[in-house]
Amino acid sequence: MKRALVPGTFDPITEGHLDIVRRAAQIFDEVIIAVAASPTKNGHGRLFTQEERVAMAEVSVADLANVRVEPFDDLLVNFARKMDANVLVKGLRAITDFEYEFQMTAMNYEIEPSIETVFIMSPPNYMYLSSSIVREIASYGGPFKQFVSKPVFHALCEKFSLDEDTQA
């Protein structure tokens, strides 16, 4: 059985992330969305707790029978070993993603050469999309509904005290 991890912080999970997960689910027998604890990223705190991020991911992929969500707080390769996953799936949007992911892939390979990394390119309509952009738009009350699943939309409206009816 080919089991793959799609790792990330998913703060929050976006339609871009979900596109990568859906496509990975067509390739691998089982896909695990690995939600990193990562209390900080690039010096910024998290908007949602790990538990909230796991819950949002779970409801966002409930229709995908071969996808499940697991939290982790460890080196990614250690978590992959624990989950008996032999592939890491990463989405790529731009050259800046590639540079970072290339470095991480090389380091992961040094630590655990039996775990492969597979890159899936984002389609053009998601190449600009990131969790941080969605958080910023939502924080200013801008339109973000099309970038996230319904459960994530509701969670962001609640987090920023936004009226869901005016977010159409």
C-alpha positions in Angstrom: 0.0 0.0 0.0 1.3 3.4 -1.0 0.6 5.8 1.9 1.5 9.5 1.4 1.6 12.5 3.8 0.6 16.0 2.8 2.2 18.0 5.5 1.6 21.6 6.5 0.5 24.0 9.1 -2.8 24.7 7.3 -3.6 27.9 9.2 -6.2 27.7 7.7 -6.5 25.0 5.1 -7.3 26.6 1.7 -8.8 25.4 -1.6 -5.2 25.3 -2.9 -4.2 22.8 -0.2 -7.4 20.8 -0.8 -6.6 20.7 -4.6 -3.2 19.1 -3.8 -4.9 16.6 -1.4 -7.6 15.6 -3.9 -5.0 15.1 -6.6 -2.7 13.1 -4.2 -5.8 11.0 -3.3 -6.1 9.9 -6.9 -2.5 8.8 -7.0 -1.9 7.1 -3.6 -3.9 4.4 -1.8 -4.0 6.5 1.4 -3.3 10.1 2.1 -2.7 11.6 5.5 -3.0 15.3 6.0 -0.3 15.9 8.6 -1.1 19.0 10.5 2.0 20.4 12.2 1.9 21.9 15.7 4.3 24.6 14.7 3.4 27.3 17.3 5.2 29.8 15.1 6.0 30.2 11.4 8.2 33.0 10.1 8.0 34.6 13.5 4.2 34.8 13.5 1.8 33.1 15.9 -1.0 30.8 14.7 -4.5 32.1 14.2 -6.0 28.6 14.9 -4.9 26.0 17.4 -3.7 22.7 16.1 -6.9 21.1 17.2 -9.0 23.7 15.3 -6.8 23.2 12.2 -7.2 19.4 12.4 -11.0 19.7 12.8 -11.2 22.1 9.8 -9.2 19.8 7.6 -11.3 16.8 8.7 -14.6 18.3 7.7 -13.1 19.7 4.5 -12.0 16.2 3.3 -14.9 14.2 4.8 -16.0 13.2 1.2 -12.6 11.6 0.4 -12.6 8.0 1.6 -8.9 7.5 1.4 -7.9 10.7 3.2 -7.5 11.2 6.9 -6.0 13.9 9.1 -3.4 13.5 11.8 -1.7 16.1 14.1 2.0 15.9 14.7 4.7 17.6 16.7 7.9 16.0 15.6 10.4 16.0 12.7 8.4 15.3 9.5 10.5 12.2 8.6 10.0 10.8 12.1 6.2 11.3 11.8 6.3 9.7 8.3 8.0 6.6 9.7 5.5 6.5 12.6 2.6 6.6 10.1 4.4 4.1 7.8 4.3 6.6 5.0 6.9 6.4 2.3 6.0 9.5 0.3 5.7 13.2 1.2 3.5 15.2 -1.1 4.2 18.9 -1.4 2.4 21.5 -3.5 4.4 24.0 -5.5 3.1 27.5 -6.4 6.2 29.5 -7.5 10.0 29.5 -7.6 10.1 30.7 -4.0 8.3 27.5 -2.9 10.7 25.4 -4.9 13.8 26.9 -3.3 12.4 26.2 0.2 11.1 22.8 -0.6 14.3 21.8 -2.4 16.2 22.5 0.8 13.7 20.6 3.0 13.7 17.7 0.6 17.5 17.4 0.6 17.6 17.5 4.4 14.8 15.0 4.7 16.7 12.7 2.3 19.8 13.0 4.4 17.8 12.0 7.5 15.7 9.3 5.9 16.6 8.3 2.3 13.7 5.8 2.1 11.1 8.6 2.1 10.5 10.1 -1.3 9.1 13.6 -1.9 6.7 14.2 -4.8 5.8 17.7 -5.9 2.4 18.6 -7.4 2.1 21.9 -9.2 -0.7 24.2 -8.2 -3.1 25.0 -11.0 -2.9 28.7 -12.1 -6.1 29.6 -10.2 -4.4 28.7 -6.9 -0.8 29.8 -7.6 -1.2 33.0 -5.7 -3.2 31.5 -2.8 -1.8 31.0 0.7 -3.1 30.7 4.2 -1.4 34.0 5.1 -3.2 35.8 2.3 -6.5 34.4 3.3 -6.0 35.4 6.9 -5.1 38.9 5.9 -8.1 39.4 3.6 -10.4 38.0 6.3 -8.8 40.2 9.0 -9.8 43.2 7.0 -13.3 41.9 6.2 -12.5 41.4 2.5 -14.0 38.7 0.3 -12.4 35.3 0.9 -15.2 32.8 0.6 -14.0 31.4 -2.7 -10.6 30.5 -1.3 -11.7 28.2 1.5 -14.2 25.4 2.2 -17.5 26.2 3.9 -16.4 25.1 7.4 -13.2 27.2 7.1 -15.2 30.1 5.9 -17.5 29.8 9.0 -14.5 29.5 11.3 -12.8 32.6 9.8 -16.0 34.6 10.0 -16.3 33.6 13.7 -12.6 34.3 14.4 -12.8 37.8 12.9 -16.4 38.5 14.0 -17.6 38.9 10.4 -21.2 38.7 9.2 -21.3 35.7 6.9 -24.2 37.1 4.9 -22.1 40.2 3.9 -19.2 38.0 2.8 -20.9 36.8 -0.4 
